[in-house]
């Protein structure tokens, strides 16, 4: 594989990962915390309504988890394409 096609494949995969992870974050933070909060508020987590929990803490936890997932995915992608540190 040529260097240019390797680089293009790398960035295409990187952008795919970013799009998927940012979509998940959007769904958790905006959809769960704002759009569906009334439905989610009928459930409780740790004594708090679930819609409130997602708006205040859940989206932050999910964001931190997504950062670690992105790190892992990028480390695998770097090794696959030969971009090691």
N, C-alpha and C positions, 0 to 999 in steps of 0.2 A: 504494500500500500504506500502510495506516495505521501510525502510530508503534508502537502496541501489537503489531500482527501482525508488524511488522518486528523488534521486540525479541524476541518469542516465537520467531520463526524463527531469529534469531541465537543465542539460548541453546539451542535444540533442536540446532542444528548444532554448537555448541560442546560440548555434552554428548556428542554422538555421537563427535566427534573424541577427547574425553577417554576415553570407554569403549573405543574401538578402540586407542588408544595405550597405555593402561594394561593392556589385555589382552595386547598384544604384549610389554610389559615383564614381566608376570606369567609368560607362557609362557617367555620367555628366562631369567628369573632363577629362578623356582621349578621349572618343568618341566625345562628343560635342565640346570640346576645341581643339582637334587635328585632329581626323579622318574626322569629318563632318564639319569642320570650313568653308570650301569653300562653301558648300551648305547653311549653316546657315548665312553666311555673306551677303546673299541677303536680309536678314531681319534686321531691326534695333530696338534697345531697348534703349530708353533714348538718342538717337542720335548716338549711337555706333553700329557697326556691331555686330550681335548676336554671331557669332563665337568668336570674340574678347572678348565680354562681358563674355561668359562662361569661356574662358581661364583665364581671369583676375579676375573676381569677382563672377561669377555665381557658380563656383565649391566651392568656400569658403562659400557662403551663403547656398548652399545645404548641405555642410558638417556640418555646425552649426545646421541646421534644423534636420539633421539625428542624431546628438548627442541628441537633445531633444526628438526625437522619440524613440531612444534607451533607454533613461532614463525612459520614460513612459512605454515602453514595459517591461523593467526589473523590474520596481516597481510592475506591474501587475503580472509578473511571480513569483516574490518573495512572494507576498501575496498568490498566488495560491498554491505554494509549501511549504508555512510556514517558509520562510526564512526572517522573519521581523527583522528590526533593534532593 
